[in-house]
Amino acid sequence: MTVTRRRLLQVMGAGLALAGSRSWASTELNLGSKRLQTLSDGHLLLPGEFIFGPMDKPDLTSVLAGFGMTSSDQLTPDINVSLMQDGDNLVLFDVGSGPDFQSGAGQLVEALEAAGVAPEDVTHVLFTHCHPDHLWGVLDDFDDPLFSEAQHLMGQGEWDYWFDPETVHTIASNRTSQAVGARRRMEIIKEQITLFGDGEEILPGVAARASFGHSPGHMSFEVRDGNNSVMILGDAVNNHHISFARPGWETGADQDPETAAKTRMALLDQISHEKMTLIGYHLPEGGIGYAENSGEGYRFVPASG
């Protein structure tokens, strides 16, 4: 075990308070032999219509009022990258935005450093999907793979969609830059990529869960150790307000809104019924928590609360 991994074991449980970024009271989850922690890549800056645009719902205003929000608000969702220690495996779930997406994001390298981890210590990188804030941090400042010693793993359907040269011509015009950026990075890491399908156990106790809709081949990850389980959701449930309160509503954040809504309802039903812990990429307070039944939907209960 490297020195940095020894240091990781010392600090995972202390929480992370990174200067210049958001911090929260608890970002750690112990799952038997597996220890998970969320690290902050910063936050996004989005117009409210990015999510609420398609929602011509009479009760949208009242639902958002319950969160102290309006549909015209500017949104600043957190970016939570999950890090898992399991024996000698040091696993990242997504890699943040890198320096080329938004000014408030791209802080993962500093967050790793604060946690005592060097990029070369990471053994596996698992991607939920290829949107910029999940994939673009895979390269360093010289366009070389940042996690040089890691095996990179992605769902077959997600890889096929974004690597297809026709995608840039068929994707919605407001996502063209995403397609160009994804393909460029995938070209560079393709020799490090292993592809997998729905239901496969990718690593011991880590299974892929198809959660299509937000992107064409989006995958979530179900992590289990004995009777303990956690669902790493990626963007299948991508906010703490409408996604929980009205999971069946179609949102502008999803590439296939109808499929995404069905996926979201199924996931939240399973998570709440099985009383699973969840980790959401854009949920507040580190993103670790629970889905609690509430009226017509659910509410997000942070584990740190």
C-alpha positions in Angstrom: 0.0 0.0 0.0 1.4 3.4 -0.9 2.0 6.2 1.5 -0.9 8.2 0.1 -3.3 5.3 0.6 -2.2 5.0 4.2 -2.9 8.7 4.5 -6.3 8.2 2.9 -7.3 5.7 5.6 -6.3 8.2 8.3 -8.4 11.0 6.8 -11.5 9.3 5.5 -13.8 9.9 8.4 -12.5 13.3 9.2 -14.7 15.0 6.5 -13.4 17.4 4.0 -13.2 21.2 4.2 -11.5 22.4 1.1 -10.5 26.1 1.0 -12.4 28.0 -1.6 -15.1 25.3 -2.1 -18.3 24.2 -0.3 -18.0 22.0 2.7 -20.4 19.8 4.7 -20.5 18.1 8.1 -20.2 14.5 6.9 -19.1 13.1 3.6 -18.2 9.6 4.6 -20.1 6.3 4.5 -18.9 3.0 6.0 -20.3 0.0 4.2 -18.7 -3.1 5.8 -15.3 -3.5 4.3 -16.0 -0.6 1.9 -15.5 3.0 2.8 -17.0 5.7 0.6 -16.5 9.4 0.7 -17.7 12.3 -1.5 -15.3 14.9 -2.7 -16.3 18.3 -4.0 -15.5 19.2 -7.6 -17.1 22.6 -6.9 -20.5 23.6 -8.3 -22.3 24.3 -11.5 -24.1 27.6 -12.4 -27.3 26.9 -14.4 -30.4 28.9 -15.3 -33.7 27.6 -13.7 -35.2 26.8 -17.1 -32.5 24.2 -17.7 -34.6 22.0 -15.4 -37.9 23.7 -15.2 -38.3 24.8 -18.8 -40.6 21.9 -20.0 -42.7 22.0 -16.8 -46.1 23.6 -17.6 -47.5 22.4 -14.3 -50.0 24.4 -12.3 -48.4 23.3 -9.0 -44.8 23.9 -10.0 -44.8 27.2 -8.2 -46.1 25.8 -5.0 -43.8 22.8 -5.0 -40.7 25.0 -5.5 -42.0 27.4 -2.8 -41.6 24.6 -0.4 -37.9 24.7 -1.1 -37.7 28.5 -1.0 -37.3 28.6 -4.8 -38.9 29.9 -7.9 -38.6 28.6 -11.5 -36.5 31.7 -12.5 -33.9 31.1 -9.9 -30.3 30.6 -10.9 -29.2 27.1 -9.8 -25.9 26.2 -8.2 -25.9 22.5 -7.7 -23.0 20.8 -5.9 -20.8 18.3 -7.7 -20.1 15.3 -5.6 -17.5 12.8 -6.8 -17.6 9.5 -4.9 -14.3 7.8 -3.8 -14.4 4.2 -2.5 -11.6 2.4 -0.7 -12.0 -1.4 -0.8 -8.8 -3.3 0.1 -6.2 -2.3 -2.4 -8.8 -0.8 -4.8 -9.2 2.9 -4.8 -12.2 3.7 -7.0 -13.6 7.0 -8.4 -17.1 7.2 -9.6 -16.9 9.9 -12.3 -14.1 12.5 -12.5 -15.6 15.9 -12.3 -15.4 18.8 -14.9 -11.8 19.5 -15.3 -10.7 23.1 -16.1 -12.6 23.6 -19.3 -16.2 23.6 -18.4 -17.4 26.1 -15.7 -15.4 28.4 -13.5 -17.1 27.1 -10.3 -16.2 23.5 -11.1 -13.0 21.5 -11.8 -11.8 21.3 -8.1 -11.4 17.5 -7.9 -7.6 17.4 -8.0 -7.4 19.8 -5.1 -10.1 17.7 -3.2 -8.1 14.5 -3.8 -4.9 16.2 -2.6 -6.7 17.4 0.6 -7.8 13.7 1.1 -4.2 12.5 0.8 -4.7 10.9 -2.7 -2.6 11.4 -5.8 -4.3 10.7 -9.2 -1.8 7.8 -9.8 -3.1 6.1 -6.7 -6.6 5.6 -8.2 -7.0 2.0 -9.5 -10.4 2.2 -11.1 -12.5 5.0 -12.6 -16.2 4.1 -13.2 -18.3 6.5 -15.3 -22.0 6.9 -15.0 -22.2 8.9 -18.3 -20.3 11.3 -20.5 -21.7 14.7 -19.8 -19.0 17.3 -19.2 -19.2 17.5 -15.4 -18.7 13.7 -15.2 -16.1 13.0 -17.9 -14.1 16.1 -18.7 -11.9 15.8 -15.7 -10.4 12.6 -17.0 -7.4 14.5 -18.7 -4.7 16.6 -17.1 -3.5 20.0 -18.3 -1.4 18.4 -21.1 -4.4 16.4 -22.4 -2.9 13.1 -21.0 -5.0 10.7 -18.9 -5.0 12.2 -15.4 -5.6 8.8 -13.7 -2.7 7.2 -15.5 -2.6 3.9 -13.5 -6.4 3.4 -13.4 -8.6 1.0 -15.4 -11.5 3.1 -16.8 -14.9 1.4 -17.1 -18.0 2.6 -18.9 -21.3 1.1 -20.0 -21.3 -0.2 -23.5 -24.3 1.8 -24.6 -23.0 5.1 -23.3 -19.6 4.5 -25.0 -21.3 3.6 -28.3 -23.5 6.7 -28.3 -20.8 9.3 -27.6 -18.0 7.6 -29.6 -20.3 7.4 -32.7 -19.1 10.2 -35.1 -22.7 10.8 -36.1 -23.8 11.8 -32.6 -22.5 15.4 -33.1 -24.9 15.7 -36.0 -28.0 14.2 -34.4 -27.8 15.5 -30.8 -29.8 18.6 -29.8 -28.0 21.7 -31.0 -27.5 23.0 -27.4 -25.6 19.8 -26.6 -23.3 19.8 -29.7 -20.3 21.0 -27.7 -20.9 18.2 -25.2 -20.7 15.6 -28.0 -17.5 17.1 -29.4 -15.9 17.3 -26.0 -16.8 13.8 -25.0 -15.5 12.2 -28.3 -12.2 14.1 -28.0 -11.6 12.8 -24.4 -12.8 9.3 -25.3 -10.3 9.1 -28.1 -7.5 9.8 -25.7 -8.5 7.2 -23.0 -9.8 4.5 -25.3 -6.9 2.1 -24.6 -7.7 2.3 -20.9 -11.4 1.6 -21.3 -13.3 -1.6 -20.4 -16.9 -1.8 -21.3 -19.7 -3.5 -19.3 -23.4 -4.1 -19.5 -26.4 -3.8 -17.2 -26.3 -6.1 -14.1 -22.6 -7.0 -14.4 -20.5 -7.1 -11.2 -17.8 -4.8 -12.3 -15.8 -5.0 -9.0 -16.4 -7.1 -6.0 -19.7 -5.9 -4.6 -20.2 -3.2 -7.3 -22.9 -3.9 -9.9 -24.0 -1.8 -12.8 -27.6 -0.7 -12.9 -29.0 0.6 -16.2 -30.6 4.0 -15.5 -31.1 5.3 -19.0 -32.8 8.6 -19.9 -30.6 11.4 -18.5 -28.2 10.2 -21.1 -28.7 7.3 -23.6 -26.6 4.8 -21.7 -26.5 6.2 -18.2 -25.5 3.7 -15.5 -25.9 3.9 -11.7 -23.9 1.6 -9.4 -25.3 -0.6 -6.6 -22.6 -1.2 -4.0 -23.2 -4.0 -1.5 -21.4 -5.5 1.5 -23.5 -8.2 3.2 -26.8 -6.6 4.1 -25.5 -3.1 3.6 -26.1 -1.3 0.3 -25.8 2.1 -1.3 -27.0 3.3 -4.8 -24.6 5.7 -6.5 -27.1 7.5 -8.7 -25.0 9.8 -10.9 -27.6 12.1 -12.5 -30.5 9.6 -12.6 -31.9 11.6 -9.7 -30.2 14.9 -10.3 -31.7 17.5 -7.9 -33.0 17.5 -4.4 -36.3 19.3 -5.2 -38.4 18.3 -8.2 -36.6 15.0 -8.8 -37.8 13.8 -5.3 -41.1 15.7 -4.9 -42.4 14.9 -8.4 -40.2 12.2 -9.8 -42.6 11.5 -12.7 -42.3 15.0 -14.1 -40.1 15.4 -17.2 -37.2 17.8 -16.8 -35.1 19.8 -19.2 -31.9 18.3 -17.8 -32.5 14.9 -19.3 -31.8 13.9 -22.9 -34.7 11.6 -23.0 -37.1 13.1 -20.4 -39.8 10.4 -20.7 -37.4 7.5 -20.1 -35.6 9.4 -17.4 -38.8 10.0 -15.4 -39.6 6.3 -15.5 -36.1 5.4 -14.4 -36.2 8.0 -11.6 -39.5 6.6 -10.2 -38.2 3.0 -10.3 -35.0 3.9 -8.6 -36.6 6.0 -5.8 -39.2 3.3 -5.3 -36.5 0.7 -4.8 -34.3 2.9 -2.6 -37.1 3.9 -0.3 -38.6 0.4 -0.1 -35.3 -1.2 0.7 -34.2 1.7 2.9 -31.0 2.0 0.9 -28.5 4.8 1.3 -28.1 6.9 -1.8 -25.4 9.1 -3.2 -26.4 11.8 -5.7 -24.0 13.7 -7.8 -25.8 17.0 -7.5 -27.5 16.6 -4.1 -26.7 19.0 -1.2 -24.5 18.4 1.8 -22.2 15.9 0.2 -25.0 14.0 -1.6 -25.2 11.1 0.9 -28.6 10.4 2.3 -32.0 8.7 2.0 -35.3 8.9 0.1 -38.2 9.3 2.4 -41.8 8.9 1.2 -43.6 12.3 1.2 -47.0 13.0 -0.2 -47.0 12.5 -4.0 -43.3 11.7 -4.1 -40.3 11.7 -1.8 -37.9 14.0 0.0 -34.2 13.9 0.2 -32.9 13.4 3.8 -29.1 14.1 4.0 -27.2 11.7 6.2 -25.4 14.7 7.7 -28.6 16.2 8.9 
